[in-house]
Amino acid sequence: MSVEQVETVVIGGGQAGLAMSYHLSRLGCEHLVLERGQLAERWRSERWDSLHFQSPNWNMNLPGWPGMTADPLADPDAFSPLREVTDYIERYAAAIRAPVRTQCAALSLARKPGSGELQVQTDGTLFVARNVVVATGPYQVPRATASLGAGVFELHSTGYRNPGQLPSGAVLVVGAGNSGVQIAEELCRAGRRVFLSVSSHERIRRSYRGKDCIWWLIATGSADSTLREWKGARLSRLMTGVNGGHDIDLRQLAADGVVLLGRVRAARDGRIEIADDLAASVAHGDESLQAFTLRCDEVVRAQQLDVEPAEDSPEDPLPDPPELKEPIRTLDLAREGIGAVIWANGAHAEFSWIDLPVFGESPASKRTPVHERGVTSEAGLYFLGLPWLHKWKSGFLFGADEDAGYLAGRIVLR
């Protein structure tokens, strides 16, 4: 077992870890980035084939590099497919000359006995560092799923790649966040009969008054809102970059043939109990869409923004699907011909490998470090890339720059 001494170790070679590397290099701080697989590993191994970046290319920005995408001639208003996202991150690492060691997973992190330094244990090397930045992201472990029996093919959305990997028959998708609705839409277009279990969510316009919704989130100040300032619910906003980017509307999915269900309450022996909350979830989504539109219009008036006129409401809005009035309460998988279930119910952080007192006592709080803008009570330990690390944008690619710059400054002060 070899031992290496490094001033700062950054754990994670995704957008957050690389942004951290840029700012540390800019300030002349010796450091090393450890990545468990390849650069942007989670983009490679836990995403489906047809996924597109959910922000326009103009918003694919990491500090110090105006590359925008892997293709400098790309349309700034287009949405990059998955391969271009990983290419962009690879090219960024090369452009900033990030000192990355791939295929080097951190197995444990603890305080060096009798010392103020930190130790990062990997398969073949023990790294001893004055500072450690944990930039592994917030979604390492898929949430627990039910077992529906040997006759049903089940997988989490992180393991889904394309319709061809599923057995024949109908498909149940559990979860109506961005992953769930995009997978359901893809399966429906592939000719599958799809059931979609819907939970509470928020809707947003992909484009409004000639501007993308991400532009509006920045213009209205939402992207720079801190958790204390945030007034909305912290739910998934349904959007997609597929096929040039378009609105995600559950009524449109229903019109295309997707059967909408409420939230899954229990699953056992091939039967699923469904909550009677579909109408409430859809209504909340409608209300959030209206609130978003009103907020945009208010900012246009207050700031006298030069944008297109507000669009009129459609003369023939999509009708409510019948399940809103007569919700399905029990789903028999065999009777409906459902051969596959995709659990798109999210994932959570997994920090059990960190042996330092920066977590709460409850099961939920043990997965969330206590910090202030990524700075913990343990000298030299920092977190980066977590949702709401400081602002709404903190968990997204374009939010990595500001947070990494702040933490690099704190590291220099030590």
Sequence and secondary structure as in RCSB ss.txt:
>XXXX:A:sequence
MSVEQVETVVIGGGQAGLAMSYHLSRLGCEHLVLERGQLAERWRSERWDSLHFQSPNWNMNLPGWPGMTADPLAD
PDAFSPLREVTDYIERYAAAIRAPVRTQCAALSLARKPGSGELQVQTDGTLFVARNVVVATGPYQVPRATASLGA
GVFELHSTGYRNPGQLPSGAVLVVGAGNSGVQIAEELCRAGRRVFLSVSSHERIRRSYRGKDCIWWLIATGSADS
TLREWKGARLSRLMTGVNGGHDIDLRQLAADGVVLLGRVRAARDGRIEIADDLAASVAHGDESLQAFTLRCDEVV
RAQQLDVEPAEDSPEDPLPDPPELKEPIRTLDLAREGIGAVIWANGAHAEFSWIDLPVFGESPASKRTPVHERGV
TSEAGLYFLGLPWLHKWKSGFLFGADEDAGYLAGRIVLR
>XXXX:A:secstr
 EEEEEEEEEE  SHHHHHHHHHHHHTT  EEEE SSSTTHHHHHSS TT B SS GGG  BTTBTT SSSTTS 
TTS  BHHHHHHHHHHHHHHTT  EE S    EEEE TTSS EEEE SSEEEEEEEEEE S S  EE       T
TSEEEEGGG   GGGS SSEEEEE  SHHHHHHHHHHHHTT  EEEE  S EE  SEETTEEHHHHHHHTTGGG 
BTTT  S    EEEE GGG EE  HHHHHHTT EEE  EEEEETTEEEE S HHHHHHHHHHHHHHHHHHHHHHH
HHHT          SS     GGGTS   EEETTTTTEEEEEE   EE   TTEESS B SSTTGGGSB  BTTB
 SSTTEEE S TTSSBGGGGSGGGHHHHHHHHHHHHHH 
